[in-house]
Amino acid sequence: MEYRQLGRSGLRVSTFTLGTMGFGGTGWASVIGQIGVEGAREQLDVAHEAGVNLVDTADVYSDGASEEILGKALGAKRDEWLVATKARMAMGAGPNDAGLSRHHLVRAVEASLRRLGTDHIDLYQVHEWDGITPLEETLSALDDMVRSGKVRYIGVSNYSAWHLMKALGVSTLRGYERFVSQQIYYSLHNRHPEDELVPVTLDQGLGVLVWSPLAGGLLSGKYRRDGSAPEGSRHLTDWSEPPVHDEATLYDIIETAVAIGADHGVSAARVSLAWTLTKPGVTSLIVGARTTEQLRDSLAAGDLVLSAEEIARLDAVSAEPLRYPLWHQAQTAADRLGPADLPRLRPYLR
């Protein structure tokens, strides 16, 4: 297992993170998995044996059941793991049961600590943007949590680039604890982060945790152009996370990953994960699984070395056009581009 620095922090995390959305599996999460305490222990053991040292959850996963199951499954092994969780989503019907207000965050962190059965959270992430609560209120509350020892590091998830830069600016101005990472959706199926979020990462020294690097299973190789899909499949139906806007391109990507996987004697899933690990700024891929066999296959992607030609094939089939102002920058600013600009723009420079 390879370990990478989490942003500018001193924390080293494995290139794979164990995802726990399937722990509990109630409500909307029931389609992800329905893993109980024993199943969670088994997945933790498999991941730990492979060298994984970070596990990610959220209070909203199965209304707290994921955190509860994770806490019970970790038990006495808690200190062998880095535990990340998130808050922001609605945890009740009240007007203050969601968001990033000091009121909600203080209640949320205390509830997560209780469910996890621990005295601290290693990485506490705001799960989504809150455009109503002042950033100073959110960031000062998070700063207090770090200073109290209840939280070690803080991160964001699903922020736009301007949200993130504004937050980092406020933290610097006020002397608050700084976000060390962002958790984003990034895969062969979705390269939008390369426009703004990856450049921010490189410029500001953040870590990137990638959620759904297999596009919710779409890149597993089990979804094919002829309409075949895994039994009980939720994608390409009424389940829209992640959304699929261009099925033809999706199948082109899947077929390329399947072909490269066949050359190596491995699954398309391993190819897709290995590709993502080569991308600038990426720290760790969050992988969840219904079964330990799926988990072992995903973790084995760390051993797959793709050739430059194979990476180029995957880059080409998944390429997305430059949106404004990037195409204009590629045409007119090539003489003064910085290190954070080049990963996205270099292929388009004249």
C-alpha positions, 0 to 999 in steps of 0.5 A: 500500500502506498501512503500519501500526505494529506494536503499540507498536513503531516498526516499520511493516508493510504491511497485507498480509503474504506467507504461505509455508505453500505454499513446499515443500509436503511432508507435511501442507502438500502440500495448501496448495501445492508452490511451489519457489524460482523460484515463491517468487521470483515471489511475492516480486517480485509482493508487493514490487511491490505494496508488501508488506514483511513475509513470514511463515513457520515452522520447521514448514512442510514441516519447514523447507523453507519457510524454506530456500526463502524464504532462497534466494528472498530472496537478496541482497534479504534486507534489502528485507524484514522476515522473520517466523518461528515456533517451538514445534511438533515438529521431531523425535521427541525429548522436547525437540524441541517446546515453548517451553523454553529448550533448544528455542527456542535450537536452533530460532532457530539452525536458522531462521537457518541455513535462512533464510541470515540473521543476524537474524529481524525478528519471532520468534513463539511458534507456540502455547501451552506450558502445561508450560514456565514463562513465565519460562523462555520469556520470558527465552530470547526476551529473550536472543535480542533482546539478542543481536541474533539477533531484533529483535521477538517475538510470539505466535500462537494464544494465549488472552487469559489466556495473553497477559495473563499473558505480558505481566505476567511481561515487565513484572514481570521486565523482559523484552522485551515481545511486540509482536504476536499472530498470530490466525485472524480472518475473516468466518467466525470472529469469536471474537477480537472477544470477548477477543483484540481487546480485549487488543490494543486495551488493551495496544497490540499489533499483529495479524497475521491468518492465513487471512483467507479461511478457508483459501479458503472465503471466495474465493467458489468454495465454493457452497451447491450443493456446487460447490468448486475442483478438489482442494478440501480443505475440508468434507472431512477437512481441519478447519483452520479447522473449519466448525460451521455450513455454512448460515451460512458459505454466507450469508456467502459469498453476501453477499460474492459479491453485494457483489463483483459490485456492485464487479466484484471477487471475493468474496475481495477483499470478505472481505479488505477487510472484515477490514482495517476491523476495530479492531486489525488490522495486516496480513493474511497472504495465501498463494496457489497462483498469482501470479494469486491473489496479485495478486487478494488484494493488490488488496483494499487498493484496495477501499473498502467503504461503511458499508452494505456493511460493515454487511451483512457484519457482520450476516450474520457476527454471532456472539451475545455469550457470557458475560460479554459479554452481561451487561456489555452489559446492566449495565456500559454506563455504565463501558465503556472503549475496548477494550470498545466495539468488541464491545459497542457494537452491543448497548448499550441 
